[in-house]
Amino acid sequence: MVQRQPDRPVVTAIPSPALRDLSRVVVIIPAFNEERNVGSIVLRLRQVIDIVIVVNDGSRDATAEVARLAGARVVSHLTNSGYGAALRTGFTAALEQQATAVVLMDADGQHRVEDVRDVVEPILADEADVVVGSRFADSRTRVPPVRRMAQHGLTWLSNVGSGVKLTDSQSGMRAFSPRAVSALLLKSTSMAAASEMQFLASDANLRVREVPIEVRYFGEVKRNPIGQGLDVLYGIVQLVSERRPLLFFGIPGLLLVIVGVMLALDVVQTFDKVRVLLVGELIVAVAISVIGTLALFTALVLNALQDVRRELRSHR
């Protein structure tokens, strides 16, 4: 009698990252006066990626020509419109290519082409809608101390405001699913667009992941780091004030009201004991209380408008 062997589970082979089809993956490279680096980046990318789109953001050098000769599709702005504007143009061009995934890279040569597969893998595996390549997820990248401290500060503020926790909110290497590209309707034209993506990802309930990447720091810094940092900070503050009004206006307003009441009580107690009216302190108490009350009122109104906006979005 032949004994029947138990049925074995059917095992489906899952393609490894190195074997996944990258034919419909599109890489976007915003570039402004990057003729020195953009050509070599495009040439290396073209060994693994078929479609590379360089958004020439009003460059005054040969960026567009070098990128085109290296094999990239070039979309040009007549004038320098900013990082966020370049991303919007690149996203539109990528959707026209019916991309299965979109990867974002900087044009200054700091990102490694070898990290593209790691960043895009969770998108192709349908494990995430947005993947952020983080310099701080491991110890491979040696970030200058001042820049590290500034990046951590901006990341903390973006995390608190958006509710999406990252270790590197300002990373320039990211990957997106087609759904994410359609949902990330950026308004910012500046470098603050990186943080705006966190807020928009939260609004659209996108799945966000991070993977470690290596960033290489070399050569002269093209942008003023202080000016760029202040620009990003201003953009984040705007986003927090619009998206988290109770946090931005409500908590400071409540604290001001409490301080104003305490000062007013001190004025009353002093007058009751020594019959001396502290006019200056009373004026300060009233002014602080009024400002705090206005801030609380603003927070409540903006929060109500946010609720209406979310309700309208849910019925679309």
C-alpha positions as a Markdown table, in Angstrom:
| # | Residue | x | y | z |
|---|---|---|---|---|
| 1 | Met | 0.0 | 0.0 | 0.0 |
| 2 | Val | 1.4 | 3.4 | -1.0 |
| 3 | Gln | 1.3 | 5.9 | 1.7 |
| 4 | Arg | 0.1 | 9.3 | 0.5 |
| 5 | Gln | 2.4 | 12.2 | 1.3 |
| 6 | Pro | 0.9 | 15.3 | 2.9 |
| 7 | Asp | 0.2 | 18.2 | 0.6 |
| 8 | Arg | 2.9 | 20.8 | 0.6 |
| 9 | Pro | 2.2 | 24.5 | 0.6 |
| 10 | Val | 2.7 | 26.2 | -2.7 |
| 11 | Val | 5.6 | 28.6 | -2.4 |
| 12 | Thr | 5.7 | 31.6 | -4.8 |
| 13 | Ala | 9.1 | 33.0 | -5.5 |
| 14 | Ile | 9.4 | 36.7 | -4.6 |
| 15 | Pro | 11.7 | 38.6 | -6.9 |
| 16 | Ser | 14.8 | 40.0 | -5.1 |
| 17 | Pro | 15.4 | 43.8 | -5.4 |
| 18 | Ala | 18.2 | 43.1 | -7.9 |
| 19 | Leu | 15.7 | 41.2 | -10.2 |
| 20 | Arg | 12.7 | 43.5 | -10.0 |
| 21 | Asp | 11.6 | 45.1 | -13.2 |
| 22 | Leu | 12.7 | 48.8 | -13.2 |
| 23 | Ser | 11.6 | 49.5 | -16.8 |
| 24 | Arg | 8.8 | 51.8 | -15.7 |
| 25 | Val | 10.6 | 53.4 | -12.8 |
| 26 | Val | 11.3 | 57.1 | -13.4 |
| 27 | Val | 14.0 | 59.0 | -11.7 |
| 28 | Ile | 13.5 | 62.8 | -11.3 |
| 29 | Ile | 16.5 | 65.1 | -10.9 |
| 30 | Pro | 15.8 | 68.8 | -10.2 |
| 31 | Ala | 18.9 | 70.7 | -11.3 |
| 32 | Phe | 20.0 | 74.3 | -11.2 |
| 33 | Asn | 23.5 | 75.1 | -12.6 |
| 34 | Glu | 24.7 | 71.5 | -12.2 |
| 35 | Glu | 26.6 | 71.0 | -15.5 |
| 36 | Arg | 29.6 | 69.6 | -13.5 |
| 37 | Asn | 27.7 | 66.7 | -11.9 |
| 38 | Val | 24.5 | 66.0 | -13.7 |
| 39 | Gly | 26.0 | 64.2 | -16.7 |
| 40 | Ser | 27.8 | 61.5 | -14.7 |
| 41 | Ile | 24.8 | 61.0 | -12.6 |
| 42 | Val | 22.5 | 60.4 | -15.6 |
| 43 | Leu | 25.0 | 58.1 | -17.3 |
| 44 | Arg | 25.3 | 55.9 | -14.2 |
| 45 | Leu | 21.5 | 55.9 | -13.7 |
| 46 | Arg | 20.9 | 54.9 | -17.3 |
| 47 | Gln | 22.7 | 51.6 | -16.7 |
| 48 | Val | 19.8 | 50.5 | -14.4 |
| 49 | Ile | 17.0 | 52.9 | -15.2 |
| 50 | Asp | 15.4 | 53.5 | -18.6 |
| 51 | Ile | 13.7 | 56.9 | -17.9 |
| 52 | Val | 15.6 | 59.7 | -16.2 |
| 53 | Ile | 14.0 | 63.1 | -16.2 |
| 54 | Val | 16.1 | 66.2 | -15.4 |
| 55 | Val | 14.1 | 69.3 | -14.5 |
| 56 | Asn | 16.4 | 72.2 | -15.6 |
| 57 | Asp | 15.2 | 74.9 | -13.2 |
| 58 | Gly | 16.3 | 78.0 | -15.1 |
| 59 | Ser | 20.0 | 77.1 | -15.2 |
| 60 | Arg | 22.4 | 79.6 | -16.6 |
| 61 | Asp | 25.0 | 77.0 | -17.6 |
| 62 | Ala | 25.0 | 73.9 | -19.8 |
| 63 | Thr | 23.0 | 71.7 | -17.4 |
| 64 | Ala | 20.2 | 71.0 | -19.9 |
| 65 | Glu | 22.6 | 70.2 | -22.8 |
| 66 | Val | 24.8 | 67.9 | -20.7 |
| 67 | Ala | 21.8 | 66.1 | -19.2 |
| 68 | Arg | 20.3 | 65.5 | -22.7 |
| 69 | Leu | 23.6 | 64.3 | -24.1 |
| 70 | Ala | 23.9 | 61.8 | -21.2 |
| 71 | Gly | 20.5 | 60.3 | -22.1 |
| 72 | Ala | 18.1 | 62.2 | -19.9 |
| 73 | Arg | 14.7 | 63.7 | -20.9 |
| 74 | Val | 15.0 | 67.3 | -20.0 |
| 75 | Val | 12.1 | 69.6 | -19.0 |
| 76 | Ser | 13.2 | 73.2 | -18.6 |
| 77 | His | 11.9 | 76.2 | -16.7 |
| 78 | Leu | 12.6 | 79.6 | -18.3 |
| 79 | Thr | 13.6 | 81.1 | -14.9 |
| 80 | Asn | 14.7 | 79.6 | -11.6 |
| 81 | Ser | 11.4 | 78.7 | -9.9 |
| 82 | Gly | 12.5 | 76.8 | -6.8 |
| 83 | Tyr | 12.8 | 73.3 | -5.6 |
| 84 | Gly | 9.1 | 72.7 | -5.0 |
| 85 | Ala | 8.2 | 74.0 | -8.4 |
| 86 | Ala | 10.8 | 71.7 | -10.0 |
| 87 | Leu | 9.3 | 68.7 | -8.1 |
| 88 | Arg | 5.8 | 69.6 | -9.4 |
| 89 | Thr | 7.1 | 69.7 | -13.0 |
| 90 | Gly | 9.0 | 66.4 | -12.5 |
| 91 | Phe | 6.0 | 64.6 | -11.0 |
| 92 | Thr | 3.7 | 65.7 | -13.9 |
| 93 | Ala | 6.3 | 64.4 | -16.4 |
| 94 | Ala | 6.6 | 61.1 | -14.6 |
| 95 | Leu | 2.9 | 60.5 | -14.5 |
| 96 | Glu | 2.8 | 61.1 | -18.3 |
| 97 | Gln | 5.3 | 58.1 | -18.5 |
| 98 | Gln | 2.9 | 55.9 | -16.6 |
| 99 | Ala | 5.6 | 55.2 | -14.1 |
| 100 | Thr | 5.3 | 52.3 | -11.6 |
| 101 | Ala | 7.4 | 54.2 | -9.2 |
| 102 | Val | 9.1 | 57.6 | -9.1 |
| 103 | Val | 12.5 | 58.2 | -7.5 |
| 104 | Leu | 13.8 | 61.6 | -6.5 |
| 105 | Met | 17.5 | 62.4 | -6.4 |
| 106 | Asp | 19.6 | 65.5 | -6.0 |
| 107 | Ala | 21.8 | 66.7 | -8.9 |
| 108 | Asp | 24.9 | 67.6 | -6.8 |
| 109 | Gly | 26.4 | 64.1 | -6.8 |
| 110 | Gln | 25.9 | 63.5 | -3.1 |
| 111 | His | 23.5 | 60.6 | -3.6 |
| 112 | Arg | 24.7 | 57.2 | -4.6 |
| 113 | Val | 23.1 | 55.5 | -7.7 |
| 114 | Glu | 23.5 | 52.2 | -5.8 |
| 115 | Asp | 20.9 | 53.3 | -3.3 |
| 116 | Val | 18.1 | 53.7 | -5.9 |
| 117 | Arg | 17.2 | 50.0 | -5.7 |
| 118 | Asp | 16.9 | 50.1 | -1.9 |
| 119 | Val | 14.7 | 53.2 | -2.0 |
| 120 | Val | 12.4 | 52.0 | -4.7 |
| 121 | Glu | 12.1 | 48.4 | -3.4 |
| 122 | Pro | 9.3 | 48.9 | -0.9 |
| 123 | Ile | 7.3 | 50.8 | -3.5 |
| 124 | Leu | 7.6 | 48.0 | -6.1 |
| 125 | Ala | 6.8 | 45.4 | -3.3 |
| 126 | Asp | 3.6 | 47.4 | -2.5 |
| 127 | Glu | 4.8 | 47.9 | 1.1 |
| 128 | Ala | 4.8 | 51.7 | 1.1 |
| 129 | Asp | 3.6 | 54.7 | -0.9 |
| 130 | Val | 6.5 | 57.0 | 0.2 |
| 131 | Val | 10.0 | 55.9 | 1.0 |
| 132 | Val | 12.5 | 58.3 | 2.4 |
| 133 | Gly | 16.2 | 57.6 | 2.2 |
| 134 | Ser | 17.6 | 58.6 | 5.6 |
| 135 | Arg | 21.2 | 59.7 | 6.3 |
| 136 | Phe | 20.6 | 59.1 | 10.0 |
| 137 | Ala | 19.1 | 55.6 | 9.9 |
| 138 | Asp | 22.6 | 54.1 | 10.3 |
| 139 | Ser | 26.2 | 55.3 | 10.8 |
| 140 | Arg | 27.4 | 55.2 | 7.2 |
| 141 | Thr | 27.0 | 58.9 | 6.5 |
| 142 | Arg | 29.2 | 61.4 | 8.4 |
| 143 | Val | 27.1 | 64.5 | 8.5 |
| 144 | Pro | 28.9 | 67.7 | 9.6 |
| 145 | Pro | 28.0 | 68.5 | 13.3 |
| 146 | Val | 26.3 | 71.8 | 12.7 |
| 147 | Arg | 24.3 | 70.5 | 9.8 |
| 148 | Arg | 23.4 | 67.4 | 11.8 |
| 149 | Met | 22.0 | 69.5 | 14.6 |
| 150 | Ala | 20.1 | 71.8 | 12.2 |
| 151 | Gln | 18.6 | 68.8 | 10.4 |
| 152 | His | 17.5 | 67.1 | 13.6 |
| 153 | Gly | 15.8 | 70.3 | 14.7 |
| 154 | Leu | 13.9 | 70.7 | 11.4 |
| 155 | Thr | 13.0 | 67.0 | 11.5 |
| 156 | Trp | 11.6 | 67.3 | 15.0 |
| 157 | Leu | 9.5 | 70.2 | 14.1 |
| 158 | Ser | 8.2 | 68.5 | 10.9 |
| 159 | Asn | 7.4 | 65.3 | 12.9 |
| 160 | Val | 5.5 | 67.2 | 15.6 |
| 161 | Gly | 3.5 | 69.2 | 13.0 |
| 162 | Ser | 2.7 | 66.4 | 10.6 |
| 163 | Gly | 2.3 | 63.4 | 12.9 |
| 164 | Val | 4.6 | 61.4 | 10.6 |
| 165 | Lys | 7.8 | 60.3 | 12.3 |
| 166 | Leu | 11.0 | 60.4 | 10.2 |
| 167 | Thr | 14.7 | 60.6 | 11.1 |
| 168 | Asp | 15.5 | 62.7 | 8.0 |
| 169 | Ser | 12.7 | 65.0 | 7.0 |
| 170 | Gln | 15.0 | 67.0 | 4.6 |
| 171 | Ser | 16.3 | 64.0 | 2.6 |
| 172 | Gly | 16.5 | 64.6 | -1.2 |
| 173 | Met | 16.4 | 60.9 | -2.1 |
| 174 | Arg | 12.9 | 59.5 | -2.0 |
| 175 | Ala | 10.6 | 57.1 | -3.9 |
| 176 | Phe | 6.9 | 57.4 | -4.5 |
| 177 | Ser | 4.1 | 55.2 | -5.8 |
| 178 | Pro | 1.8 | 56.6 | -8.5 |
| 179 | Arg | -0.9 | 57.1 | -5.8 |
| 180 | Ala | 1.5 | 59.2 | -3.7 |
| 181 | Val | 2.6 | 61.3 | -6.7 |
| 182 | Ser | -1.0 | 62.1 | -7.4 |
| 183 | Ala | -1.7 | 62.9 | -3.8 |
| 184 | Leu | 1.3 | 65.1 | -3.1 |
| 185 | Leu | 0.0 | 68.4 | -4.5 |
| 186 | Leu | 2.8 | 70.6 | -3.4 |
| 187 | Lys | 2.2 | 74.3 | -2.9 |
| 188 | Ser | 5.6 | 75.3 | -1.6 |
| 189 | Thr | 8.2 | 76.4 | -4.3 |
| 190 | Ser | 11.1 | 76.3 | -1.9 |
| 191 | Met | 13.2 | 73.7 | -0.1 |
| 192 | Ala | 10.4 | 73.4 | 2.5 |
| 193 | Ala | 8.6 | 71.1 | -0.1 |
| 194 | Ala | 10.4 | 68.2 | 1.6 |
| 195 | Ser | 8.6 | 68.9 | 4.9 |
| 196 | Glu | 5.3 | 69.6 | 3.1 |
| 197 | Met | 5.4 | 66.1 | 1.7 |
| 198 | Gln | 5.1 | 64.8 | 5.3 |
| 199 | Phe | 2.0 | 66.8 | 5.9 |
| 200 | Leu | 0.4 | 65.8 | 2.6 |
| 201 | Ala | 1.3 | 62.2 | 3.3 |
| 202 | Ser | -0.5 | 62.4 | 6.6 |
| 203 | Asp | -3.5 | 64.0 | 5.0 |
| 204 | Ala | -3.7 | 61.3 | 2.4 |
| 205 | Asn | -3.0 | 58.4 | 4.8 |
| 206 | Leu | -0.1 | 57.3 | 2.7 |
| 207 | Arg | 2.2 | 54.5 | 3.9 |
| 208 | Val | 5.6 | 56.1 | 4.7 |
| 209 | Arg | 8.8 | 54.2 | 5.3 |
| 210 | Glu | 12.5 | 55.0 | 5.7 |
| 211 | Val | 15.5 | 53.1 | 4.4 |
| 212 | Pro | 19.2 | 53.9 | 5.1 |
| 213 | Ile | 21.2 | 55.6 | 2.4 |
| 214 | Glu | 24.7 | 57.0 | 2.3 |
| 215 | Val | 25.2 | 60.7 | 1.5 |
| 216 | Arg | 28.6 | 62.0 | 0.5 |
| 217 | Tyr | 29.7 | 65.5 | 1.5 |
| 218 | Phe | 32.4 | 67.1 | -0.7 |
| 219 | Gly | 33.2 | 70.3 | -2.5 |
| 220 | Glu | 31.8 | 73.7 | -1.8 |
| 221 | Val | 28.3 | 74.3 | -0.6 |
| 222 | Lys | 26.4 | 76.0 | -3.4 |
| 223 | Arg | 23.5 | 77.3 | -1.3 |
| 224 | Asn | 24.0 | 79.4 | 1.9 |
| 225 | Pro | 23.2 | 76.9 | 4.6 |
| 226 | Ile | 21.9 | 79.5 | 7.0 |
| 227 | Gly | 19.6 | 81.1 | 4.4 |
| 228 | Gln | 18.4 | 77.7 | 3.3 |
| 229 | Gly | 17.8 | 76.6 | 6.9 |
| 230 | Leu | 15.8 | 79.7 | 7.7 |
| 231 | Asp | 13.8 | 79.3 | 4.4 |
| 232 | Val | 12.9 | 75.7 | 5.4 |
| 233 | Leu | 12.1 | 76.8 | 9.0 |
| 234 | Tyr | 9.8 | 79.5 | 7.7 |
| 235 | Gly | 8.0 | 77.0 | 5.5 |
| 236 | Ile | 7.6 | 74.5 | 8.3 |
| 237 | Val | 6.2 | 77.1 | 10.6 |
| 238 | Gln | 3.7 | 78.1 | 7.9 |
| 239 | Leu | 2.7 | 74.4 | 7.5 |
| 240 | Val | 2.3 | 73.8 | 11.3 |
| 241 | Ser | 0.2 | 77.0 | 11.7 |
| 242 | Glu | -2.1 | 75.9 | 8.8 |
| 243 | Arg | -2.3 | 72.2 | 9.6 |
| 244 | Arg | -2.0 | 72.2 | 13.4 |
| 245 | Pro | -3.6 | 75.4 | 14.6 |
| 246 | Leu | -4.4 | 74.1 | 18.1 |
| 247 | Leu | -0.7 | 73.3 | 18.5 |
| 248 | Phe | 0.6 | 76.5 | 16.9 |
| 249 | Phe | -1.9 | 79.0 | 18.2 |
| 250 | Gly | -3.8 | 77.2 | 20.9 |
| 251 | Ile | -1.1 | 76.2 | 23.3 |
| 252 | Pro | 0.8 | 79.6 | 23.3 |
| 253 | Gly | -2.6 | 81.4 | 23.5 |
| 254 | Leu | -3.5 | 79.3 | 26.6 |
| 255 | Leu | -0.2 | 80.0 | 28.2 |
| 256 | Leu | -0.5 | 83.7 | 27.6 |
| 257 | Val | -4.0 | 83.8 | 29.1 |
| 258 | Ile | -2.7 | 82.0 | 32.2 |
| 259 | Val | 0.3 | 84.4 | 32.6 |
| 260 | Gly | -2.1 | 87.4 | 32.1 |
| 261 | Val | -4.5 | 86.1 | 34.8 |
| 262 | Met | -1.6 | 85.5 | 37.2 |
| 263 | Leu | -0.3 | 89.0 | 36.7 |
| 264 | Ala | -3.8 | 90.4 | 37.2 |
| 265 | Leu | -4.2 | 88.5 | 40.4 |
| 266 | Asp | -0.9 | 89.9 | 41.6 |
| 267 | Val | -2.2 | 93.4 | 40.9 |
| 268 | Val | -5.4 | 92.7 | 42.8 |
| 269 | Gln | -3.5 | 91.2 | 45.8 |
| 270 | Thr | -1.1 | 94.1 | 45.9 |
| 271 | Phe | -3.9 | 96.6 | 45.9 |
| 272 | Asp | -5.7 | 94.8 | 48.6 |
| 273 | Lys | -2.7 | 94.7 | 50.9 |
| 274 | Val | -1.1 | 98.1 | 50.4 |
| 275 | Arg | -3.7 | 100.1 | 48.4 |
| 276 | Val | -1.3 | 100.7 | 45.6 |
| 277 | Leu | -2.4 | 100.1 | 42.0 |
| 278 | Leu | 0.3 | 98.7 | 39.8 |
| 279 | Val | -0.8 | 100.3 | 36.6 |
| 280 | Gly | 2.1 | 99.1 | 34.5 |
| 281 | Glu | 1.7 | 95.5 | 35.5 |
| 282 | Leu | -2.1 | 95.8 | 35.0 |
| 283 | Ile | -1.6 | 97.1 | 31.4 |
| 284 | Val | 0.8 | 94.2 | 30.7 |
| 285 | Ala | -1.7 | 91.7 | 32.2 |
| 286 | Val | -4.6 | 93.0 | 30.1 |
| 287 | Ala | -2.5 | 93.1 | 26.9 |
| 288 | Ile | -1.2 | 89.6 | 27.4 |
| 289 | Ser | -4.6 | 88.2 | 28.2 |
| 290 | Val | -6.1 | 89.9 | 25.1 |
| 291 | Ile | -3.4 | 88.5 | 22.8 |
| 292 | Gly | -3.8 | 85.0 | 24.4 |
| 293 | Thr | -7.6 | 85.1 | 23.9 |
| 294 | Leu | -7.2 | 86.2 | 20.3 |
| 295 | Ala | -4.7 | 83.3 | 19.7 |
| 296 | Leu | -7.1 | 80.8 | 21.3 |
| 297 | Phe | -10.0 | 82.1 | 19.2 |
| 298 | Thr | -7.8 | 81.9 | 16.0 |
| 299 | Ala | -6.9 | 78.3 | 16.9 |
| 300 | Leu | -10.5 | 77.3 | 17.3 |
| 301 | Val | -11.6 | 78.9 | 14.1 |
| 302 | Leu | -8.7 | 77.5 | 12.0 |
| 303 | Asn | -9.2 | 74.0 | 13.6 |
| 304 | Ala | -12.9 | 74.2 | 12.6 |
| 305 | Leu | -12.0 | 75.0 | 9.0 |
| 306 | Gln | -9.5 | 72.1 | 9.0 |
| 307 | Asp | -12.3 | 69.8 | 10.1 |
| 308 | Val | -14.5 | 71.1 | 7.2 |
| 309 | Arg | -11.6 | 70.6 | 4.8 |
| 310 | Arg | -11.1 | 67.0 | 5.9 |
| 311 | Glu | -14.8 | 66.3 | 5.6 |
| 312 | Leu | -14.9 | 67.7 | 2.1 |
| 313 | Arg | -11.9 | 65.6 | 1.2 |
| 314 | Ser | -13.5 | 62.4 | 2.5 |
| 315 | His | -16.5 | 62.9 | 0.3 |
| 316 | Arg | -14.6 | 63.4 | -2.9 |
